[in-house]
Amino acid sequence: QVQLVESGGGSVQSGGSLRLSCAASEYAVGTYCMGWFRQAPGKEREGVAVIDTDGSTNYADSVKGRFTISQDNSKNTLYLQMNSLTPEDTATYYCAADVFLDSDQPPCAEMLVATTEEATKYLEVWGQGTLVTVSS
């Protein structure tokens, strides 16, 4: 089974930057729809960015122009470059992958706006999460 391990979280001041990494076992990156999601305390998990097997990307409106999702197939690693961070970006960030074929699998881009239930159903493998704290 594919396993995902996030790293790179930490504390940063407003306006700062962080780069999150998601190391995948086997050869998952570039093979599956993958994405970054975040969850703040007391709030629902929300999609941040997704990347499809063809390299196409989609972003939440709240992070467009500030965050960049990318992948390095040779290193089997998914990245999330986060710039111009604000306190509203404070959350636990998770990477996830669609590794199994679902009969009703929606397009990768739709996972960005999926409900928590839908996201966990169609993106079967999740990392343990990494905490990002942005102070003012």
C-alpha positions as CSV (number, residue, x, y, z in Angstrom):
1,Q,0.0,0.0,0.0
2,V,1.2,3.5,-0.8
3,Q,2.2,5.5,2.2
4,L,2.5,9.3,2.5
5,V,4.6,11.3,4.9
6,E,4.4,15.1,5.2
7,S,7.1,17.3,6.5
8,G,8.0,21.0,6.4
9,G,5.4,22.4,8.8
10,G,6.3,24.9,11.5
11,S,5.7,28.4,12.8
12,V,6.2,31.4,10.7
13,Q,5.4,35.1,10.8
14,S,2.8,36.7,8.5
15,G,4.3,37.2,5.1
16,G,6.7,34.4,5.4
17,S,7.0,31.2,3.4
18,L,7.1,27.5,4.0
19,R,7.5,24.5,1.7
20,L,5.7,21.4,2.6
21,S,6.8,18.0,1.3
22,C,4.9,14.8,0.9
23,A,7.1,11.8,0.4
24,A,5.4,8.8,-1.1
25,S,6.4,5.2,-1.0
26,E,6.5,3.2,-4.2
27,Y,5.9,5.3,-7.3
28,A,2.8,7.2,-6.6
29,V,3.7,10.7,-7.5
30,G,2.8,11.4,-11.2
31,T,0.7,8.2,-11.2
32,Y,-2.3,9.3,-9.2
33,C,-4.4,12.4,-8.6
34,M,-2.9,14.0,-5.5
35,G,-3.7,17.0,-3.4
36,W,-3.1,19.1,-0.3
37,F,-5.9,19.7,2.2
38,R,-5.9,21.6,5.4
39,Q,-8.0,21.6,8.6
40,A,-8.1,24.3,11.2
41,P,-9.3,23.5,14.8
42,G,-13.1,23.3,14.9
43,K,-13.5,23.6,11.1
44,E,-14.1,21.3,8.2
45,R,-11.2,20.0,6.1
46,E,-10.9,22.0,2.9
47,G,-9.1,21.5,-0.3
48,V,-6.0,23.7,-1.0
49,A,-4.6,22.4,-4.2
50,V,-4.7,19.3,-6.4
51,I,-2.5,18.0,-9.2
52,D,-3.6,15.5,-11.8
53,T,-1.5,12.8,-13.5
54,D,-1.0,15.1,-16.5
55,G,0.4,17.8,-14.3
56,S,-2.6,20.1,-14.4
57,T,-3.3,21.9,-11.2
58,N,-6.2,23.6,-9.4
59,Y,-6.2,25.9,-6.4
60,A,-8.6,27.1,-3.8
61,D,-9.4,30.8,-4.4
62,S,-8.0,31.6,-1.0
63,V,-4.5,30.5,-2.0
64,K,-4.3,31.4,-5.7
65,G,-1.2,33.4,-6.5
66,R,0.4,32.4,-3.1
67,F,0.6,28.6,-3.1
68,T,2.1,26.3,-5.7
69,I,1.6,22.6,-5.9
70,S,4.3,20.6,-7.7
71,Q,5.7,17.1,-8.0
72,D,9.0,15.5,-8.6
73,N,8.4,12.1,-10.1
74,S,12.0,11.1,-9.8
75,K,12.0,11.8,-6.1
76,N,8.5,10.5,-5.7
77,T,7.6,13.7,-3.7
78,L,4.8,16.1,-3.8
79,Y,5.4,19.7,-2.7
80,L,3.4,22.7,-1.6
81,Q,5.2,26.0,-1.7
82,M,3.4,28.5,0.4
83,N,4.2,32.2,0.2
84,S,2.7,35.4,1.7
85,L,1.3,33.4,4.6
86,T,-1.4,34.8,6.8
87,P,-2.9,33.7,10.1
88,E,-5.9,32.3,8.2
89,D,-3.5,29.7,6.7
90,T,-2.9,28.3,10.1
91,A,-4.0,24.6,10.0
92,T,-2.9,21.1,9.8
93,Y,-2.0,20.3,6.2
94,Y,-2.5,16.8,4.8
95,C,-1.5,15.3,1.5
96,A,-3.7,12.7,-0.1
97,A,-3.7,10.4,-3.1
98,D,-6.3,8.6,-5.2
99,V,-4.7,5.2,-5.5
100,F,-7.7,3.0,-6.2
101,L,-10.2,3.0,-9.0
102,D,-13.7,4.0,-7.9
103,S,-16.7,3.3,-10.1
104,D,-17.9,6.9,-9.6
105,Q,-14.6,8.6,-9.4
106,P,-15.0,12.3,-10.2
107,P,-12.3,14.4,-12.0
108,C,-9.3,15.2,-9.9
109,A,-10.1,18.9,-10.0
110,E,-13.4,18.3,-8.3
111,M,-11.7,16.9,-5.2
112,L,-10.7,20.5,-4.5
113,V,-14.2,21.4,-3.5
114,A,-15.3,18.0,-2.3
115,T,-16.8,17.6,1.1
116,T,-14.8,15.9,3.8
117,E,-16.8,12.7,3.3
118,E,-16.2,12.8,-0.4
119,A,-12.6,13.6,-0.1
120,T,-11.9,10.7,2.2
121,K,-13.9,8.4,0.0
122,Y,-12.2,9.1,-3.3
123,L,-8.7,9.9,-2.0
124,E,-8.0,6.7,-0.2
125,V,-4.5,7.4,1.2
126,W,-3.7,10.3,3.5
127,G,-0.6,11.4,5.4
128,Q,-0.4,12.1,9.1
129,G,-0.5,15.8,8.6
130,T,2.0,18.6,9.4
131,L,1.0,21.7,11.4
132,V,1.5,25.2,10.0
133,T,1.1,28.1,12.4
134,V,1.2,31.6,11.1
135,S,1.4,34.4,13.6
136,S,0.6,38.1,13.1
